[in-house]
Amino acid sequence: MTKCLGCGAILQNKKINDVGYVTNLDNSLCTRCFRIKNYNEYKIVDADNSNYLKILEGVNKTNDLVLLVIDIFDIPTRLSEIRNIIKNDIILVINKRDILPSSIYDANIINYFKKFNLHELDIVLVSSKKNTNLDELYSLIKKYQNSLNVYVVGYTNAGKSSLINKLIYNYADNRKSSITVSNMPSTTIDTIEVKLDDNLVLMDTPGLLNENSIINKIDGKELKHIIPTSTIKPRVYQIKCPQHIFLEDYLRIDLNSNNDIVFYVANNLNIERTYKETDKLSNKRKITLQVKENNDIVLVGLGFIKVKKSALVTLYVSNNIEISLRDSMI
């Protein structure tokens, strides 16, 4: 059986609507990957975490090093859960460093992640888009690997495939190979072996679905609208009650006292506020939170809002957005 070099699906020419379909079994890419790469056309596939968990069970039977890749902008709310699944030694790779302003010190971000107690061998901040700290990551891989294979795991949309492609470009003996990259979840279907050199093979795995994230609940057009493509410009609001702030049709936020809040969302998302009483978005799901000083209100998959002072906060939020609280990362 031959696998698609782009997504890892087993190539087949019998069922046109199933993963791995090709018109010619001599092709190296399935039709889906070919259309993603050449026409940016994404075909949705049914996916759940059952297959991914089976893959992780296989990883656990090895002693191989694991790169746990995290999206700095979309930190899993239950990050410790995936660490409990992975028994191997890990390097925590915090990807998409370019999304947050450079004025935020790397050391502060690393110290924040140390609080998760993931028992990682090391932590490295990278940006595959900007080629940031990839030499450091490559050196850490070489330092800690204890076998030929190094597994790359993480949640969907963490940028695993983009990171691997950049490692191929920078360090592989053969730079012609690449794997399929897309903003849409479940682009990688099965494990893909990527040989960098005679002493290192990266094992790309499908992304674990974060069922709480809006990313897994919307179509491609909307996904392109909400995912940051450049460094976020924090938007600061000094709240003097009464005020209502709206993040397009996704969210309305009301506070019961004066405060300072900072939005960290994609730059093209529109934010408005009004000083007048309004019913706008009052038909949305209502959530009331007691927010502590320097907490982040996390809009899972969409961004976060830093709240400076403790406050009672009322949110009116779309049904496809989950809300959580955490200590402020910034």
Summary of the structure (lengths in Angstrom):
residues: 330
radius of gyration: 21.1
end to end distance: 48.2
largest distance: 66.5
contacts: 1027
relative contact order: 0.13
helix: 22%
strand: 29%
